[in-house]
Amino acid sequence: MDLEELYNVRSLEEWEFLMDKAIERKDKVAILILTDYLRWIPKDYIPKSQNVREYIQHVKYLINNCDKLVDDWLNIHSCEELRESCNFNIEGKKSSFIPIDDKELIRYIAKGCGIFWIV
């Protein structure tokens, strides 16, 4: 996928289209870049794409289980902040089709939700 396209998303529809394409291609880099947009996703957003819906459910699952996934780079207070800032109104479900380790993805989710996590 074109990096310029990934770094210049102009709408929620475009973000969903690109994320769907990235998931289909199992493009780890594209998924991580697009994860950086999470803070701008409305809390009540329900994706039309099944792939993106499962991705958002997986994000919610990881946020709900943040305390179990982080080591010393993110503290409990930051996990609480993360839950507040990216509290999507969708059921959290673990997904096995996202080609990124949960411990790595939760870092990008924190960054995408605007949580300062580098210690």
N, C-alpha and C positions, 0 to 999 in steps of 0.2 A: 504494500500500500504506500501511497505517496505521503511523505512526511509533511509536506506543506499542507496537504488536505487534512491530515490528522491534527495539526497544530492550529488550524484556522476554521474550526467548526462554527457555523453561524446560526444554527437552530437545533432545537431538540430533535426534530425529524431527521436532520442530517446526522446528528450524533447517533441516533438509533440505527440508521441505515449503515453507517460506518462500523458501529459496534457489531451489528449482525454479520456484516461481511468479515470482520476480523475474527469473530468466533467461528464462523463456518470454515475459514481458512486456518484456524488454530494459530493465528498470528499473535504470538505472545507480546511482541513489542507494540503492535497496534493496540491491543487490549490494554496494556499498561499505560500508554499515552492517553487513550480515551478515558481511562479510569480517573485521570486528573481533572475531568470535568464534573465529577460527582457533586461538588458543592453547588452547582447550578441546576441540578436536576430537581424539579419540584417534588416535595415529599409525597404527594398523592399521585405521582406519575405511575401509570400502568402501561408498560410497553406493549405495542401491537405485535411485535416479533416475539415468537416463542423463545428463541435463543437469548434475546436481550432480557426477557422476563425472567428466565432461569438465571441469567447473570445477576440481575438486581436481587433476586431471591437469595442467591449465593452470597452477594455482598452483605445483605441484611443478616444472614446466618453468621458470617464472619464477624460482623460488628457485634452481634449478640454474644458471641463467644470470644470476644477480644481478649479478655483476661487469661484465657487458656492458651492463646496463640502467641502472646508477646513474651519477650524475655526482658532484658534490662533496657531495651531501647524505647519502650513505651510504658509509662506507669499507669496505675489503676485510675488516677485522676484523668489522664488522657483518654482512657477507654470510655469513661463516663462522658467526656466532651465529645468523643466520636459518636456515641449513641445519640447525643442531643443534636449534633450538627447534621448527621445523615440518618435521621430516623424515618426511613421510608415506610409508608403505610402499605406494606406488603408482607406476606408471611415469609419468614426466613427459612430457606431450605438448602441443605448441602447439595452441591452439584459435582458430579465427577467429570463433566465434559470441559470445564475451564482448564486450559493447559498450563496453569500456573500453580505452584505450591501455595497452600493457604497462608503460611507464615510470610512468604514473599508478597503475596497479594494484599494482605492486611496492611503492610507498610504503604503500599500505593493507595489503598483506600483511605488511610489516615491522611496522607498528603493531599489526595483529591478532595477530601472533606475539610481541608484547611487546618488540620491539627499538626502542631509543631511537635515532632517526635524525635529529632536527633538529640542524643544526650552526650 
